[in-house]
Amino acid sequence: MKTAKLVKRFRVDNPENFKLAKRDPSDTCDLNMEKDDAKVFLAQGTERLSELQERLYAQDRWAVLVIF
């Protein structure tokens, strides 16, 4: 699964209609990977998030809220 497709499932574009209780906490997005592969995937995502946050910080206009 591409990262963009994965992220889209968890993006909140309409906060008025968002209900956390409607989310399944056991949802794995059909990601069946070995632990080492998951660590690499997480490291890549963390690096990408860091790069994007740096851009937003430099613009001094927007922010990102990520809840784990």
N, CA, C and O atoms as a Tripos MOL2 file, in Angstrom:
@<TRIPOS>MOLECULE
protein
  272   271    68     0     0
PROTEIN
NO_CHARGES

@<TRIPOS>ATOM
      1 N           0.8470   -1.1830    0.0000 N.3       1 MET1
      2 CA          0.0000    0.0000    0.0000 C.3       1 MET1
      3 C           0.8870    1.2400    0.0000 C.2       1 MET1
      4 O           1.8570    1.3230    0.7540 O.2       1 MET1
      5 N           0.5520    2.1780   -0.8350 N.am      2 LYS2
      6 CA          1.3200    3.4160   -0.8760 C.3       2 LYS2
      7 C           1.0390    4.2430    0.3780 C.2       2 LYS2
      8 O          -0.0600    4.2180    0.9320 O.2       2 LYS2
      9 N           2.0560    4.9660    0.8000 N.am      3 THR3
     10 CA          1.9380    5.7690    2.0190 C.3       3 THR3
     11 C           0.8160    6.7890    1.8980 C.2       3 THR3
     12 O           0.0650    6.9930    2.8510 O.2       3 THR3
     13 N           0.6880    7.4340    0.7400 N.am      4 ALA4
     14 CA         -0.3520    8.4540    0.5530 C.3       4 ALA4
     15 C          -1.7450    7.8570    0.7380 C.2       4 ALA4
     16 O          -2.6190    8.4800    1.3410 O.2       4 ALA4
     17 N          -1.9430    6.6550    0.2190 N.am      5 LYS5
     18 CA         -3.2410    5.9960    0.3580 C.3       5 LYS5
     19 C          -3.4950    5.6300    1.8130 C.2       5 LYS5
     20 O          -4.6180    5.7520    2.3020 O.2       5 LYS5
     21 N          -2.4650    5.1860    2.4950 N.am      6 LEU6
     22 CA         -2.5710    4.8330    3.9000 C.3       6 LEU6
     23 C          -2.9170    6.0630    4.7410 C.2       6 LEU6
     24 O          -3.8040    6.0080    5.5930 O.2       6 LEU6
     25 N          -2.2250    7.1510    4.5000 N.am      7 VAL7
     26 CA         -2.4380    8.3790    5.2660 C.3       7 VAL7
     27 C          -3.8430    8.9290    5.0400 C.2       7 VAL7
     28 O          -4.4680    9.4370    5.9700 O.2       7 VAL7
     29 N          -4.3370    8.8300    3.8180 N.am      8 LYS8
     30 CA         -5.6560    9.3780    3.4900 C.3       8 LYS8
     31 C          -6.7520    8.7750    4.3690 C.2       8 LYS8
     32 O          -7.7260    9.4490    4.7030 O.2       8 LYS8
     33 N          -6.5900    7.5090    4.7400 N.am      9 ARG9
     34 CA         -7.5940    6.8480    5.5810 C.3       9 ARG9
     35 C          -7.7020    7.4940    6.9590 C.2       9 ARG9
     36 O          -8.7420    7.3970    7.6100 O.2       9 ARG9
     37 N          -6.6460    8.1460    7.4020 N.am     10 PHE10
     38 CA         -6.6200    8.6960    8.7540 C.3      10 PHE10
     39 C          -6.6450   10.2190    8.7870 C.2      10 PHE10
     40 O          -6.5890   10.8200    9.8610 O.2      10 PHE10
     41 N          -6.7260   10.8280    7.6500 N.am     11 ARG11
     42 CA         -6.7640   12.2890    7.5790 C.3      11 ARG11
     43 C          -8.1600   12.7920    7.9240 C.2      11 ARG11
     44 O          -9.1560   12.2310    7.4680 O.2      11 ARG11
     45 N          -8.2320   13.8340    8.7190 N.am     12 VAL12
     46 CA         -9.5110   14.4280    9.1170 C.3      12 VAL12
     47 C          -9.6780   15.7320    8.3390 C.2      12 VAL12
     48 O          -9.0700   16.7510    8.6660 O.2      12 VAL12
     49 N         -10.5140   15.6760    7.3070 N.am     13 ASP13
     50 CA        -10.7630   16.8670    6.4950 C.3      13 ASP13
     51 C         -12.0270   17.6130    6.9300 C.2      13 ASP13
     52 O         -12.1820   18.8000    6.6460 O.2      13 ASP13
     53 N         -12.9030   16.9250    7.6010 N.am     14 ASN14
     54 CA        -14.1490   17.5350    8.0440 C.3      14 ASN14
     55 C         -14.3080   17.2720    9.5420 C.2      14 ASN14
     56 O         -14.9950   16.3280    9.9310 O.2      14 ASN14
     57 N         -13.6820   18.0910   10.3800 N.am     15 PRO15
     58 CA        -13.6770   17.8200   11.8200 C.3      15 PRO15
     59 C         -15.0600   17.8420   12.4690 C.2      15 PRO15
     60 O         -15.2520   17.2460   13.5280 O.2      15 PRO15
     61 N         -16.0140   18.5150   11.8530 N.am     16 GLU16
     62 CA        -17.3540   18.5760   12.4400 C.3      16 GLU16
     63 C         -18.0080   17.1860   12.4680 C.2      16 GLU16
     64 O         -18.8050   16.8860   13.3570 O.2      16 GLU16
     65 N         -17.6630   16.3520   11.4950 N.am     17 ASN17
     66 CA        -18.2660   15.0260   11.4000 C.3      17 ASN17
     67 C         -17.3560   13.9080   11.9130 C.2      17 ASN17
     68 O         -17.7140   12.7340   11.8250 O.2      17 ASN17
     69 N         -16.1980   14.2590   12.4390 N.am     18 PHE18
     70 CA        -15.2510   13.2430   12.8980 C.3      18 PHE18
     71 C         -15.6250   12.7470   14.2860 C.2      18 PHE18
     72 O         -15.8470   13.5360   15.2050 O.2      18 PHE18
     73 N         -15.6910   11.4300   14.4220 N.am     19 LYS19
     74 CA        -15.9560   10.7930   15.7120 C.3      19 LYS19
     75 C         -14.8940    9.7300   15.9480 C.2      19 LYS19
     76 O         -14.8450    8.7330   15.2280 O.2      19 LYS19
     77 N         -14.0510    9.9290   16.9380 N.am     20 LEU20
     78 CA        -13.0010    8.9770   17.2460 C.3      20 LEU20
     79 C         -13.5820    7.6120   17.6010 C.2      20 LEU20
     80 O         -12.9770    6.5820   17.3060 O.2      20 LEU20
     81 N         -14.7370    7.6050   18.2230 N.am     21 ALA21
     82 CA        -15.3710    6.3440   18.6170 C.3      21 ALA21
     83 C         -15.7270    5.4750   17.4030 C.2      21 ALA21
     84 O         -15.9020    4.2650   17.5470 O.2      21 ALA21
     85 N         -15.8360    6.0640   16.2350 N.am     22 LYS22
     86 CA        -16.1550    5.3000   15.0220 C.3      22 LYS22
     87 C         -14.9200    4.6310   14.4160 C.2      22 LYS22
     88 O         -15.0420    3.8500   13.4720 O.2      22 LYS22
     89 N         -13.7500    4.9250   14.9420 N.am     23 ARG23
     90 CA        -12.5070    4.3370   14.4420 C.3      23 ARG23
     91 C         -12.2140    3.0290   15.1690 C.2      23 ARG23
     92 O         -12.3620    2.9330   16.3870 O.2      23 ARG23
     93 N         -11.8010    2.0390   14.4140 N.am     24 ASP24
     94 CA        -11.4480    0.7350   14.9770 C.3      24 ASP24
     95 C          -9.9800    0.7760   15.4150 C.2      24 ASP24
     96 O          -9.0970    0.8940   14.5660 O.2      24 ASP24
     97 N          -9.7000    0.6810   16.7120 N.am     25 PRO25
     98 CA         -8.3160    0.7660   17.1770 C.3      25 PRO25
     99 C          -7.4560   -0.4270   16.7570 C.2      25 PRO25
    100 O          -6.2290   -0.3570   16.8310 O.2      25 PRO25
    101 N          -8.0760   -1.5050   16.3240 N.am     26 SER26
    102 CA         -7.3040   -2.6780   15.8930 C.3      26 SER26
    103 C          -7.0700   -2.7060   14.3880 C.2      26 SER26
    104 O          -6.5250   -3.6770   13.8640 O.2      26 SER26
    105 N          -7.4730   -1.6540   13.6930 N.am     27 ASP27
    106 CA         -7.2960   -1.5850   12.2440 C.3      27 ASP27
    107 C          -5.8130   -1.5150   11.8910 C.2      27 ASP27
    108 O          -5.1110   -0.6070   12.3350 O.2      27 ASP27
    109 N          -5.3420   -2.4560   11.1070 N.am     28 THR28
    110 CA         -3.9410   -2.4710   10.6820 C.3      28 THR28
    111 C          -3.7890   -2.0590    9.2170 C.2      28 THR28
    112 O          -2.6850   -2.1010    8.6750 O.2      28 THR28
    113 N          -4.8740   -1.6670    8.5840 N.am     29 CYS29
    114 CA         -4.8640   -1.2610    7.1660 C.3      29 CYS29
    115 C          -4.3510   -2.3900    6.2780 C.2      29 CYS29
    116 O          -3.7600   -2.1440    5.2260 O.2      29 CYS29
    117 N          -4.5760   -3.6050    6.7030 N.am     30 ASP30
    118 CA         -4.1190   -4.7800    5.9510 C.3      30 ASP30
    119 C          -2.6150   -4.8050    5.7400 C.2      30 ASP30
    120 O          -2.1270   -5.4010    4.7800 O.2      30 ASP30
    121 N          -1.8810   -4.1590    6.6340 N.am     31 LEU31
    122 CA         -0.4240   -4.1960    6.5560 C.3      31 LEU31
    123 C           0.0640   -5.4420    7.2830 C.2      31 LEU31
    124 O           0.0350   -5.5160    8.5120 O.2      31 LEU31
    125 N           0.4980   -6.3880    6.5260 N.am     32 ASN32
    126 CA          1.0470   -7.6190    7.0890 C.3      32 ASN32
    127 C           2.5190   -7.6520    6.7390 C.2      32 ASN32
    128 O           2.9040   -8.0810    5.6510 O.2      32 ASN32
    129 N           3.3390   -7.1950    7.6720 N.am     33 MET33
    130 CA          4.7690   -7.1460    7.3980 C.3      33 MET33
    131 C           5.5470   -7.6280    8.6090 C.2      33 MET33
    132 O           5.0500   -7.6590    9.7350 O.2      33 MET33
    133 N           6.7640   -7.9960    8.3370 N.am     34 GLU34
    134 CA          7.6540   -8.4380    9.4090 C.3      34 GLU34
    135 C           8.0380   -7.2410   10.2720 C.2      34 GLU34
    136 O           7.9530   -6.0930    9.8370 O.2      34 GLU34
    137 N           8.4540   -7.5210   11.4810 N.am     35 LYS35
    138 CA          8.7990   -6.4670   12.4320 C.3      35 LYS35
    139 C           9.9110   -5.5610   11.8960 C.2      35 LYS35
    140 O           9.8360   -4.3420   12.0510 O.2      35 LYS35
    141 N          10.9280   -6.1330   11.2740 N.am     36 ASP36
    142 CA         12.0260   -5.3250   10.7280 C.3      36 ASP36
    143 C          11.5370   -4.4130    9.6030 C.2      36 ASP36
    144 O          11.9680   -3.2650    9.4990 O.2      36 ASP36
    145 N          10.6380   -4.9240    8.7640 N.am     37 ASP37
    146 CA         10.0710   -4.1050    7.6860 C.3      37 ASP37
    147 C           9.2250   -2.9740    8.2580 C.2      37 ASP37
    148 O           9.2420   -1.8560    7.7440 O.2      37 ASP37
    149 N           8.4850   -3.2680    9.3250 N.am     38 ALA38
    150 CA          7.6610   -2.2440    9.9700 C.3      38 ALA38
    151 C           8.5300   -1.1420   10.5660 C.2      38 ALA38
    152 O           8.1600    0.0310   10.5280 O.2      38 ALA38
    153 N           9.6860   -1.5150   11.1160 N.am     39 LYS39
    154 CA         10.5960   -0.5140   11.6740 C.3      39 LYS39
    155 C          11.1270    0.4160   10.5920 C.2      39 LYS39
    156 O          11.2400    1.6230   10.8080 O.2      39 LYS39
    157 N          11.4530   -0.1400    9.4320 N.am     40 VAL40
    158 CA         11.9270    0.6650    8.3010 C.3      40 VAL40
    159 C          10.8110    1.5940    7.8310 C.2      40 VAL40
    160 O          11.0460    2.7780    7.5880 O.2      40 VAL40
    161 N           9.6000    1.0570    7.7030 N.am     41 PHE41
    162 CA          8.4330    1.8370    7.2760 C.3      41 PHE41
    163 C           8.1850    2.9950    8.2330 C.2      41 PHE41
    164 O           7.9290    4.1200    7.8030 O.2      41 PHE41
    165 N           8.2630    2.7180    9.5340 N.am     42 LEU42
    166 CA          8.0640    3.7530   10.5460 C.3      42 LEU42
    167 C           9.1610    4.8130   10.4750 C.2      42 LEU42
    168 O           8.8740    6.0060   10.5790 O.2      42 LEU42
    169 N          10.4030    4.3920   10.3000 N.am     43 ALA43
    170 CA         11.5220    5.3400   10.2130 C.3      43 ALA43
    171 C          11.3660    6.2590    9.0060 C.2      43 ALA43
    172 O          11.6240    7.4590    9.1010 O.2      43 ALA43
    173 N          10.9490    5.7020    7.8810 N.am     44 GLN44
    174 CA         10.7350    6.5130    6.6820 C.3      44 GLN44
    175 C           9.6100    7.5160    6.8960 C.2      44 GLN44
    176 O           9.7220    8.6760    6.5010 O.2      44 GLN44
    177 N           8.5280    7.0670    7.5210 N.am     45 GLY45
    178 CA          7.4070    7.9630    7.7940 C.3      45 GLY45
    179 C           7.7800    9.0640    8.7660 C.2      45 GLY45
    180 O           7.3640   10.2110    8.6040 O.2      45 GLY45
    181 N           8.5610    8.7180    9.7750 N.am     46 THR46
    182 CA          9.0050    9.7050   10.7550 C.3      46 THR46
    183 C           9.8930   10.7610   10.1030 C.2      46 THR46
    184 O           9.7710   11.9510   10.3920 O.2      46 THR46
    185 N          10.7740   10.3220    9.2340 N.am     47 GLU47
    186 CA         11.6510   11.2520    8.5240 C.3      47 GLU47
    187 C          10.8340   12.1930    7.6360 C.2      47 GLU47
    188 O          11.0910   13.3960    7.5910 O.2      47 GLU47
    189 N           9.8580   11.6380    6.9380 N.am     48 ARG48
    190 CA          9.0030   12.4630    6.0570 C.3      48 ARG48
    191 C           8.2070   13.4730    6.8790 C.2      48 ARG48
    192 O           8.1030   14.6400    6.4990 O.2      48 ARG48
    193 N           7.6520   13.0350    7.9900 N.am     49 LEU49
    194 CA          6.8930   13.9300    8.8550 C.3      49 LEU49
    195 C           7.7770   15.0500    9.3880 C.2      49 LEU49
    196 O           7.3420   16.1990    9.4780 O.2      49 LEU49
    197 N           9.0030   14.7220    9.7390 N.am     50 SER50
    198 CA          9.9480   15.7210   10.2280 C.3      50 SER50
    199 C          10.2510   16.7650    9.1610 C.2      50 SER50
    200 O          10.3010   17.9620    9.4470 O.2      50 SER50
    201 N          10.4530   16.3060    7.9340 N.am     51 GLU51
    202 CA         10.7250   17.2360    6.8280 C.3      51 GLU51
    203 C           9.5420   18.1780    6.6020 C.2      51 GLU51
    204 O           9.7270   19.3820    6.4260 O.2      51 GLU51
    205 N           8.3400   17.6310    6.6080 N.am     52 LEU52
    206 CA          7.1490   18.4540    6.3890 C.3      52 LEU52
    207 C           6.9340   19.4340    7.5370 C.2      52 LEU52
    208 O           6.5420   20.5780    7.3080 O.2      52 LEU52
    209 N           7.1850   18.9970    8.7650 N.am     53 GLN53
    210 CA          7.0400   19.8880    9.9120 C.3      53 GLN53
    211 C           8.0480   21.0400    9.8440 C.2      53 GLN53
    212 O           7.7240   22.1710   10.2060 O.2      53 GLN53
    213 N           9.2600   20.7560    9.3860 N.am     54 GLU54
    214 CA         10.2700   21.8110    9.2260 C.3      54 GLU54
    215 C           9.7960   22.8670    8.2330 C.2      54 GLU54
    216 O           9.9900   24.0630    8.4500 O.2      54 GLU54
    217 N           9.1800   22.4240    7.1540 N.am     55 ARG55
    218 CA          8.6400   23.3810    6.1690 C.3      55 ARG55
    219 C           7.5700   24.2600    6.7900 C.2      55 ARG55
    220 O           7.5690   25.4770    6.6050 O.2      55 ARG55
    221 N           6.6580   23.6380    7.5280 N.am     56 LEU56
    222 CA          5.5920   24.4140    8.1590 C.3      56 LEU56
    223 C           6.1490   25.3820    9.1890 C.2      56 LEU56
    224 O           5.6850   26.5170    9.2930 O.2      56 LEU56
    225 N           7.1360   24.9420    9.9450 N.am     57 TYR57
    226 CA          7.7580   25.8050   10.9490 C.3      57 TYR57
    227 C           8.4210   27.0100   10.2730 C.2      57 TYR57
    228 O           8.3370   28.1340   10.7670 O.2      57 TYR57
    229 N           9.0680   26.7640    9.1560 N.am     58 ALA58
    230 CA          9.7510   27.8400    8.4400 C.3      58 ALA58
    231 C           8.7450   28.8630    7.9000 C.2      58 ALA58
    232 O           9.0540   30.0510    7.8090 O.2      58 ALA58
    233 N           7.5610   28.4060    7.5500 N.am     59 GLN59
    234 CA          6.5380   29.3160    7.0300 C.3      59 GLN59
    235 C           5.8620   30.1100    8.1490 C.2      59 GLN59
    236 O           5.2680   31.1600    7.9010 O.2      59 GLN59
    237 N           5.9550   29.6030    9.3810 N.am     60 ASP60
    238 CA          5.3720   30.2520   10.5530 C.3      60 ASP60
    239 C           3.8890   30.5660   10.3510 C.2      60 ASP60
    240 O           3.4090   31.6400   10.7140 O.2      60 ASP60
    241 N           3.1730   29.5950    9.7590 N.am     61 ARG61
    242 CA          1.7680   29.8340    9.4720 C.3      61 ARG61
    243 C           0.8630   28.6810    9.8920 C.2      61 ARG61
    244 O          -0.2300   28.9180   10.4070 O.2      61 ARG61
    245 N           1.2910   27.4530    9.6860 N.am     62 TRP62
    246 CA          0.4740   26.2800    9.9540 C.3      62 TRP62
    247 C           1.1710   25.3590   10.9510 C.2      62 TRP62
    248 O           2.3490   25.5310   11.2650 O.2      62 TRP62
    249 N           0.4240   24.3910   11.4340 N.am     63 ALA63
    250 CA          0.9930   23.4060   12.3480 C.3      63 ALA63
    251 C           0.3910   22.0300   12.0340 C.2      63 ALA63
    252 O          -0.5970   21.9160   11.3080 O.2      63 ALA63
    253 N           1.0040   21.0120   12.5890 N.am     64 VAL64
    254 CA          0.5390   19.6410   12.4110 C.3      64 VAL64
    255 C           0.2930   19.0450   13.7740 C.2      64 VAL64
    256 O           1.1140   19.1880   14.6810 O.2      64 VAL64
    257 N          -0.8380   18.3760   13.9240 N.am     65 LEU65
    258 CA         -1.1300   17.6530   15.1440 C.3      65 LEU65
    259 C          -1.2080   16.1750   14.7790 C.2      65 LEU65
    260 O          -2.0420   15.7710   13.9690 O.2      65 LEU65
    261 N          -0.3480   15.3820   15.3740 N.am     66 VAL66
    262 CA         -0.3260   13.9500   15.1240 C.3      66 VAL66
    263 C          -0.5790   13.2450   16.4380 C.2      66 VAL66
    264 O           0.1160   13.4900   17.4240 O.2      66 VAL66
    265 N          -1.5630   12.3780   16.4570 N.am     67 ILE67
    266 CA         -1.9290   11.6580   17.6720 C.3      67 ILE67
    267 C          -1.6290   10.1860   17.4640 C.2      67 ILE67
    268 O          -2.1400    9.5570   16.5370 O.2      67 ILE67
    269 N          -0.8000    9.6490   18.3340 N.am     68 PHE68
    270 CA         -0.4730    8.2150   18.2530 C.3      68 PHE68
    271 C          -1.1490    7.4830   19.3900 C.2      68 PHE68
    272 O          -1.0070    6.2660   19.5120 O.2      68 PHE68
@<TRIPOS>BOND
     1     1     2 1
     2     2     3 1
     3     3     4 2
     4     3     5 am
     5     5     6 1
     6     6     7 1
     7     7     8 2
     8     7     9 am
     9     9    10 1
    10    10    11 1
    11    11    12 2
    12    11    13 am
    13    13    14 1
    14    14    15 1
    15    15    16 2
    16    15    17 am
    17    17    18 1
    18    18    19 1
    19    19    20 2
    20    19    21 am
    21    21    22 1
    22    22    23 1
    23    23    24 2
    24    23    25 am
    25    25    26 1
    26    26    27 1
    27    27    28 2
    28    27    29 am
    29    29    30 1
    30    30    31 1
    31    31    32 2
    32    31    33 am
    33    33    34 1
    34    34    35 1
    35    35    36 2
    36    35    37 am
    37    37    38 1
    38    38    39 1
    39    39    40 2
    40    39    41 am
    41    41    42 1
    42    42    43 1
    43    43    44 2
    44    43    45 am
    45    45    46 1
    46    46    47 1
    47    47    48 2
    48    47    49 am
    49    49    50 1
    50    50    51 1
    51    51    52 2
    52    51    53 am
    53    53    54 1
    54    54    55 1
    55    55    56 2
    56    55    57 am
    57    57    58 1
    58    58    59 1
    59    59    60 2
    60    59    61 am
    61    61    62 1
    62    62    63 1
    63    63    64 2
    64    63    65 am
    65    65    66 1
    66    66    67 1
    67    67    68 2
    68    67    69 am
    69    69    70 1
    70    70    71 1
    71    71    72 2
    72    71    73 am
    73    73    74 1
    74    74    75 1
    75    75    76 2
    76    75    77 am
    77    77    78 1
    78    78    79 1
    79    79    80 2
    80    79    81 am
    81    81    82 1
    82    82    83 1
    83    83    84 2
    84    83    85 am
    85    85    86 1
    86    86    87 1
    87    87    88 2
    88    87    89 am
    89    89    90 1
    90    90    91 1
    91    91    92 2
    92    91    93 am
    93    93    94 1
    94    94    95 1
    95    95    96 2
    96    95    97 am
    97    97    98 1
    98    98    99 1
    99    99   100 2
   100    99   101 am
   101   101   102 1
   102   102   103 1
   103   103   104 2
   104   103   105 am
   105   105   106 1
   106   106   107 1
   107   107   108 2
   108   107   109 am
   109   109   110 1
   110   110   111 1
   111   111   112 2
   112   111   113 am
   113   113   114 1
   114   114   115 1
   115   115   116 2
   116   115   117 am
   117   117   118 1
   118   118   119 1
   119   119   120 2
   120   119   121 am
   121   121   122 1
   122   122   123 1
   123   123   124 2
   124   123   125 am
   125   125   126 1
   126   126   127 1
   127   127   128 2
   128   127   129 am
   129   129   130 1
   130   130   131 1
   131   131   132 2
   132   131   133 am
   133   133   134 1
   134   134   135 1
   135   135   136 2
   136   135   137 am
   137   137   138 1
   138   138   139 1
   139   139   140 2
   140   139   141 am
   141   141   142 1
   142   142   143 1
   143   143   144 2
   144   143   145 am
   145   145   146 1
   146   146   147 1
   147   147   148 2
   148   147   149 am
   149   149   150 1
   150   150   151 1
   151   151   152 2
   152   151   153 am
   153   153   154 1
   154   154   155 1
   155   155   156 2
   156   155   157 am
   157   157   158 1
   158   158   159 1
   159   159   160 2
   160   159   161 am
   161   161   162 1
   162   162   163 1
   163   163   164 2
   164   163   165 am
   165   165   166 1
   166   166   167 1
   167   167   168 2
   168   167   169 am
   169   169   170 1
   170   170   171 1
   171   171   172 2
   172   171   173 am
   173   173   174 1
   174   174   175 1
   175   175   176 2
   176   175   177 am
   177   177   178 1
   178   178   179 1
   179   179   180 2
   180   179   181 am
   181   181   182 1
   182   182   183 1
   183   183   184 2
   184   183   185 am
   185   185   186 1
   186   186   187 1
   187   187   188 2
   188   187   189 am
   189   189   190 1
   190   190   191 1
   191   191   192 2
   192   191   193 am
   193   193   194 1
   194   194   195 1
   195   195   196 2
   196   195   197 am
   197   197   198 1
   198   198   199 1
   199   199   200 2
   200   199   201 am
   201   201   202 1
   202   202   203 1
   203   203   204 2
   204   203   205 am
   205   205   206 1
   206   206   207 1
   207   207   208 2
   208   207   209 am
   209   209   210 1
   210   210   211 1
   211   211   212 2
   212   211   213 am
   213   213   214 1
   214   214   215 1
   215   215   216 2
   216   215   217 am
   217   217   218 1
   218   218   219 1
   219   219   220 2
   220   219   221 am
   221   221   222 1
   222   222   223 1
   223   223   224 2
   224   223   225 am
   225   225   226 1
   226   226   227 1
   227   227   228 2
   228   227   229 am
   229   229   230 1
   230   230   231 1
   231   231   232 2
   232   231   233 am
   233   233   234 1
   234   234   235 1
   235   235   236 2
   236   235   237 am
   237   237   238 1
   238   238   239 1
   239   239   240 2
   240   239   241 am
   241   241   242 1
   242   242   243 1
   243   243   244 2
   244   243   245 am
   245   245   246 1
   246   246   247 1
   247   247   248 2
   248   247   249 am
   249   249   250 1
   250   250   251 1
   251   251   252 2
   252   251   253 am
   253   253   254 1
   254   254   255 1
   255   255   256 2
   256   255   257 am
   257   257   258 1
   258   258   259 1
   259   259   260 2
   260   259   261 am
   261   261   262 1
   262   262   263 1
   263   263   264 2
   264   263   265 am
   265   265   266 1
   266   266   267 1
   267   267   268 2
   268   267   269 am
   269   269   270 1
   270   270   271 1
   271   271   272 2
@<TRIPOS>SUBSTRUCTURE
     1 MET1         2 RESIDUE 1 A MET
     2 LYS2         6 RESIDUE 1 A LYS
     3 THR3        10 RESIDUE 1 A THR
     4 ALA4        14 RESIDUE 1 A ALA
     5 LYS5        18 RESIDUE 1 A LYS
     6 LEU6        22 RESIDUE 1 A LEU
     7 VAL7        26 RESIDUE 1 A VAL
     8 LYS8        30 RESIDUE 1 A LYS
     9 ARG9        34 RESIDUE 1 A ARG
    10 PHE10       38 RESIDUE 1 A PHE
    11 ARG11       42 RESIDUE 1 A ARG
    12 VAL12       46 RESIDUE 1 A VAL
    13 ASP13       50 RESIDUE 1 A ASP
    14 ASN14       54 RESIDUE 1 A ASN
    15 PRO15       58 RESIDUE 1 A PRO
    16 GLU16       62 RESIDUE 1 A GLU
    17 ASN17       66 RESIDUE 1 A ASN
    18 PHE18       70 RESIDUE 1 A PHE
    19 LYS19       74 RESIDUE 1 A LYS
    20 LEU20       78 RESIDUE 1 A LEU
    21 ALA21       82 RESIDUE 1 A ALA
    22 LYS22       86 RESIDUE 1 A LYS
    23 ARG23       90 RESIDUE 1 A ARG
    24 ASP24       94 RESIDUE 1 A ASP
    25 PRO25       98 RESIDUE 1 A PRO
    26 SER26      102 RESIDUE 1 A SER
    27 ASP27      106 RESIDUE 1 A ASP
    28 THR28      110 RESIDUE 1 A THR
    29 CYS29      114 RESIDUE 1 A CYS
    30 ASP30      118 RESIDUE 1 A ASP
    31 LEU31      122 RESIDUE 1 A LEU
    32 ASN32      126 RESIDUE 1 A ASN
    33 MET33      130 RESIDUE 1 A MET
    34 GLU34      134 RESIDUE 1 A GLU
    35 LYS35      138 RESIDUE 1 A LYS
    36 ASP36      142 RESIDUE 1 A ASP
    37 ASP37      146 RESIDUE 1 A ASP
    38 ALA38      150 RESIDUE 1 A ALA
    39 LYS39      154 RESIDUE 1 A LYS
    40 VAL40      158 RESIDUE 1 A VAL
    41 PHE41      162 RESIDUE 1 A PHE
    42 LEU42      166 RESIDUE 1 A LEU
    43 ALA43      170 RESIDUE 1 A ALA
    44 GLN44      174 RESIDUE 1 A GLN
    45 GLY45      178 RESIDUE 1 A GLY
    46 THR46      182 RESIDUE 1 A THR
    47 GLU47      186 RESIDUE 1 A GLU
    48 ARG48      190 RESIDUE 1 A ARG
    49 LEU49      194 RESIDUE 1 A LEU
    50 SER50      198 RESIDUE 1 A SER
    51 GLU51      202 RESIDUE 1 A GLU
    52 LEU52      206 RESIDUE 1 A LEU
    53 GLN53      210 RESIDUE 1 A GLN
    54 GLU54      214 RESIDUE 1 A GLU
    55 ARG55      218 RESIDUE 1 A ARG
    56 LEU56      222 RESIDUE 1 A LEU
    57 TYR57      226 RESIDUE 1 A TYR
    58 ALA58      230 RESIDUE 1 A ALA
    59 GLN59      234 RESIDUE 1 A GLN
    60 ASP60      238 RESIDUE 1 A ASP
    61 ARG61      242 RESIDUE 1 A ARG
    62 TRP62      246 RESIDUE 1 A TRP
    63 ALA63      250 RESIDUE 1 A ALA
    64 VAL64      254 RESIDUE 1 A VAL
    65 LEU65      258 RESIDUE 1 A LEU
    66 VAL66      262 RESIDUE 1 A VAL
    67 ILE67      266 RESIDUE 1 A ILE
    68 PHE68      270 RESIDUE 1 A PHE
